């Protein structure tokens, strides 16, 4: 599972947080990125090198015109080498991740408490959250939702809110279960056992309530899946119906039309059946959605 973000967080910030789960874990553990490095400036040696160029060129020309020509070539080679090294150092690109890390750090601090990481959930909670996320994803990715056969606008608002609420409850449940296990591991006095039992029931009942919400999401996703199958089947039938004239023409020309007409006419009946099935599936999905709203 990835980072779960409160749907009220701006989309661009939510995307940044989701894309940096390992970095958020380090920040959560207390890591602080270093301050971004200051911009590189040209060193004084660059200016001196530029100012010395006319003098070096003049001296080199004098040497080349004198009996000391080899010394001129040495001077030329040395100067060119120094210039090339300096250019390379000026153009060097340093892969500095500090600005990015600092940006993630600042957003993580600003939106602290509005995102949840994998370590916020125990194993049982991760399984339940995964079920909820799969159900929500299947609805939002469906063609019937994209085509507006469902209430796509409400889905886009309500389903992410459901994910966040379920994740928040599971994170709290995970924290309490961890504390409870640590308490039991230290040993419980007989006098405390009577108090522990109601607390354990509270944990069990809370988990059952969250699971019931997830099961409602799964039922909704199931109805949407039925509508999705009917939607695709209807599309295939419509595609076949569009090709019927060509088939009928071929059968008429071959003299076999009387043998296949009943089979072809069944396509129209199948299309009507699928249309009714799709309508019923969408209505069932709407009913399940209203149940989710409570």
Number of C-alpha atoms within 10 A of each C-alpha: 10 14 18 22 26 20 18 12 13 10 11 8 15 20 13 14 24 17 14 14 17 14 17 23 14 13 17 15 9 9 12 13 19 11 10 14 10 6 5 7 7 8 9 8 10 14 10 10 15 10 11 11 13 11 10 16 15 10 14 21 15 14 17 15 10 12 10 12 15 12 14 21 15 12 17 17 12 11 17 12 12 11 16 11 11 15 12 10 10 14 8 9 8 6 6 10 12 14 14 12 19 16 13 21 21 14 14 20 12 10 16 11 11 16 21 22 19 16 11 17 22 16 11 12 23 19 12 18 24 16 17 24 21 13 24 23 14 16 26 18 10 16 19 23 21 14 10 10 18 21 16 16 11 10 17 14 12 17 22 20 16 21 22 21 14 20 28 21 16 24 22 14 23 22 13 14 16 14 12 15 10 11 12 13 9 8 8 11 9 8 8 9 11 10 10 15 10 11 13 13 11 13 15 13 12 15 18 12 12 20 19 12 16 24 16 18 25 21 18 23 24 19 21 30 21 17 28 20 17 24 22 15 17 20 15 13 18 16 11 16 16 10 11 15 11 10 15 16 12 13 16 12 10 9 10 12 16 9 10 12 12 10 9 16 12 11 16 15 11 15 20 14 14 21 17 13 18 24 16 16 22 25 17 19 24 18 13 20 23 11 13 17 8 5
